[in-house]
Amino acid sequence: MAQQNMIAFAKGLTKAFKGKPALSNVDLEISSGQVLAILGANGAGKTTLINILLGRLNHDSGDVSLFNAKAGSLEAKRLTGAMLQVANLPETLKIKEHIRLFQSYYPNPMPYEKVLAYAGLEKMQNRYSKKLSGGEKQRLLFALSICGNPKLLFLDEPSVGMDIESRQSMWQAIRDLKSTGTSIVLTTHYLQ
């Protein structure tokens, strides 16, 4: 892999919980514009890996770097988006309020209309999050993950609860983001 295109890496990464290994000597390189799927059964360590790369969880040994910065650093956070498996949202905000709030966290956010289009939320932007179905909530979480116009996007089991149309729309958004140079790391247990 060309060194100048590498934006993130993990080398010799290990993590155990109560003496049980979750990750053992994991090496990973992520290049600009790459889509990387991490496949594995539930409990295989996929979410653990994502949480370490995001700086949300400490690793036991090894090295991790995103954009030549420490995982979880402000520099890395400004260039990274994440849609995690488990997330709760305040139910008293409308979709548009969630998106505007998340955009305000970033110096160069993705344009509002583009976020809505990628997530397929144009017709429901005035709905409260408490009124969303499981699949619609996933679409909102995807929208929030791209608000910062990320150069590296982590999607942990992103299509859980989505209908076929929403899934296809999200995959098209992933292809579009990749074409603009965004790297995407997604975890799934769906082989298709």
C-alpha positions as CSV (number, residue, x, y, z in Angstrom):
1,M,0.0,0.0,0.0
2,A,1.4,3.4,-0.9
3,Q,2.4,5.2,2.3
4,Q,1.1,8.6,1.3
5,N,-2.4,7.1,0.7
6,M,-2.6,5.4,4.1
7,I,-4.8,7.4,6.5
8,A,-5.1,5.0,9.4
9,F,-3.5,1.8,10.7
10,A,-3.4,-0.6,13.5
11,K,-0.3,-2.8,14.1
12,G,-0.1,-5.7,16.5
13,L,-3.4,-4.7,18.2
14,T,-4.5,-6.8,21.1
15,K,-7.4,-6.5,23.5
16,A,-8.8,-8.9,26.1
17,F,-11.8,-8.7,28.4
18,K,-11.4,-10.5,31.7
19,G,-8.6,-12.6,30.3
20,K,-10.5,-13.6,27.2
21,P,-9.0,-12.3,23.9
22,A,-11.2,-10.2,21.7
23,L,-8.4,-9.1,19.3
24,S,-5.1,-10.8,18.9
25,N,-2.2,-9.2,17.0
26,V,-4.4,-7.4,14.4
27,D,-2.7,-5.5,11.6
28,L,-4.8,-3.1,9.5
29,E,-4.1,-0.4,7.0
30,I,-6.8,1.9,5.6
31,S,-6.1,3.9,2.4
32,S,-7.9,7.0,1.1
33,G,-11.0,6.1,-0.9
34,Q,-11.0,2.5,0.3
35,V,-14.1,0.5,1.4
36,L,-13.1,-2.2,3.9
37,A,-15.6,-4.7,5.1
38,I,-14.9,-6.6,8.3
39,L,-16.9,-9.8,8.3
40,G,-17.4,-12.0,11.4
41,A,-19.9,-13.6,13.6
42,N,-21.4,-11.8,16.6
43,G,-18.7,-11.6,19.3
44,A,-15.8,-11.8,16.9
45,G,-14.3,-8.5,17.9
46,K,-15.6,-6.2,15.1
47,T,-17.1,-3.6,17.4
48,T,-14.1,-3.8,19.7
49,L,-11.8,-3.0,16.8
50,I,-14.0,0.0,15.7
51,N,-14.1,1.3,19.3
52,I,-10.3,1.2,19.6
53,L,-9.9,2.9,16.2
54,L,-12.3,5.6,17.4
55,G,-10.4,6.0,20.7
56,R,-13.5,5.0,22.7
57,L,-11.7,1.9,24.1
58,N,-8.1,1.4,25.1
59,H,-6.1,-1.5,23.6
60,D,-3.8,-3.7,25.6
61,S,-0.9,-3.6,23.2
62,G,0.0,-2.5,19.7
63,D,-0.1,0.8,17.8
64,V,-3.0,2.8,16.4
65,S,-3.0,6.0,14.3
66,L,-5.6,7.9,12.3
67,F,-4.5,10.8,10.1
68,N,-1.1,10.7,11.8
69,A,-2.7,11.4,15.2
70,K,-3.8,9.4,18.2
71,A,-7.1,7.6,18.0
72,G,-9.7,9.7,19.7
73,S,-7.7,12.9,19.4
74,L,-9.5,16.1,18.3
75,E,-7.6,16.0,15.0
76,A,-8.8,12.5,14.3
77,K,-12.4,13.2,15.4
78,R,-12.7,16.2,13.0
79,L,-12.0,13.9,10.1
80,T,-13.9,10.8,11.2
81,G,-17.6,9.9,11.3
82,A,-19.1,6.9,13.0
83,M,-22.4,5.0,13.1
84,L,-22.3,2.7,16.0
85,Q,-24.4,-0.4,16.6
86,V,-25.9,0.9,19.8
87,A,-27.0,4.6,19.9
88,N,-29.7,6.6,21.6
89,L,-31.0,10.0,20.4
90,P,-33.0,12.6,22.3
91,E,-36.6,11.9,21.3
92,T,-37.7,15.6,21.6
93,L,-35.7,16.8,18.5
94,K,-36.8,16.7,14.9
95,I,-34.6,15.0,12.3
96,K,-33.5,18.4,11.0
97,E,-32.6,19.6,14.5
98,H,-30.4,16.5,15.0
99,I,-28.6,17.1,11.7
100,R,-28.1,20.9,12.3
101,L,-26.8,20.2,15.8
102,F,-24.3,17.6,14.6
103,Q,-23.2,19.8,11.7
104,S,-22.4,22.5,14.2
105,Y,-19.7,20.3,15.8
106,Y,-17.5,20.3,12.7
107,P,-15.5,23.1,11.0
108,N,-16.5,22.0,7.4
109,P,-19.7,20.1,7.6
110,M,-21.4,18.3,4.7
111,P,-24.1,20.5,3.2
112,Y,-27.5,19.9,4.9
113,E,-29.4,18.9,1.7
114,K,-26.6,16.4,0.8
115,V,-26.9,14.8,4.2
116,L,-30.6,14.5,3.8
117,A,-30.3,13.0,0.3
118,Y,-27.6,10.4,1.2
119,A,-29.7,9.2,4.2
120,G,-33.1,9.4,2.3
121,L,-34.6,11.7,4.9
122,E,-35.8,14.6,2.6
123,K,-39.5,13.9,3.1
124,M,-39.3,13.4,6.9
125,Q,-37.0,16.1,8.1
126,N,-39.7,17.6,10.3
127,R,-40.5,14.3,12.2
128,Y,-39.5,13.8,15.8
129,S,-37.0,11.0,16.4
130,K,-39.4,9.4,18.8
131,K,-41.8,8.8,15.9
132,L,-39.2,6.9,13.7
133,S,-39.3,3.2,13.0
134,G,-36.1,1.2,13.6
135,G,-35.0,1.5,10.0
136,E,-35.7,5.2,9.9
137,K,-33.7,5.7,13.1
138,Q,-30.8,3.8,11.3
139,R,-31.1,6.3,8.4
140,L,-30.9,9.2,10.9
141,L,-27.9,7.7,12.6
142,F,-26.2,7.3,9.1
143,A,-27.0,11.0,8.4
144,L,-25.4,12.0,11.7
145,S,-22.3,9.9,10.9
146,I,-21.7,11.9,7.7
147,C,-22.5,15.4,9.0
148,G,-18.9,16.3,9.5
149,N,-18.0,15.4,5.9
150,P,-15.7,12.7,7.1
151,K,-12.6,11.5,5.4
152,L,-12.9,8.2,7.3
153,L,-16.3,6.7,8.1
154,F,-16.9,3.8,10.4
155,L,-20.2,2.0,10.0
156,D,-20.9,-0.8,12.6
157,E,-23.6,-3.1,11.3
158,P,-25.2,-0.1,9.5
159,S,-28.1,-1.8,7.7
160,V,-29.7,-3.6,10.7
161,G,-33.4,-2.9,10.7
162,M,-33.4,-1.2,7.2
163,D,-35.8,-2.3,4.5
164,I,-34.4,-3.3,1.1
165,E,-34.9,0.2,-0.5
166,S,-33.2,2.0,2.4
167,R,-30.3,-0.5,2.3
168,Q,-29.8,0.0,-1.4
169,S,-29.9,3.8,-0.9
170,M,-27.3,3.6,1.8
171,W,-25.0,1.4,-0.4
172,Q,-25.3,4.0,-3.2
173,A,-24.3,6.7,-0.7
174,I,-21.3,4.7,0.4
175,R,-20.3,4.3,-3.3
176,D,-20.7,8.1,-3.8
177,L,-18.7,8.9,-0.6
178,K,-15.9,6.5,-1.8
179,S,-15.8,8.3,-5.1
180,T,-15.0,11.6,-3.3
181,G,-12.1,10.0,-1.5
182,T,-13.8,9.1,1.8
183,S,-12.6,5.8,3.3
184,I,-15.3,3.5,4.7
185,V,-14.8,0.7,7.2
186,L,-18.0,-1.3,7.8
187,T,-18.6,-4.3,10.0
188,T,-21.2,-6.8,9.2
189,H,-22.2,-10.5,9.6
190,Y,-24.2,-10.3,6.3
191,L,-22.1,-12.1,3.7
192,Q,-24.1,-10.5,0.8
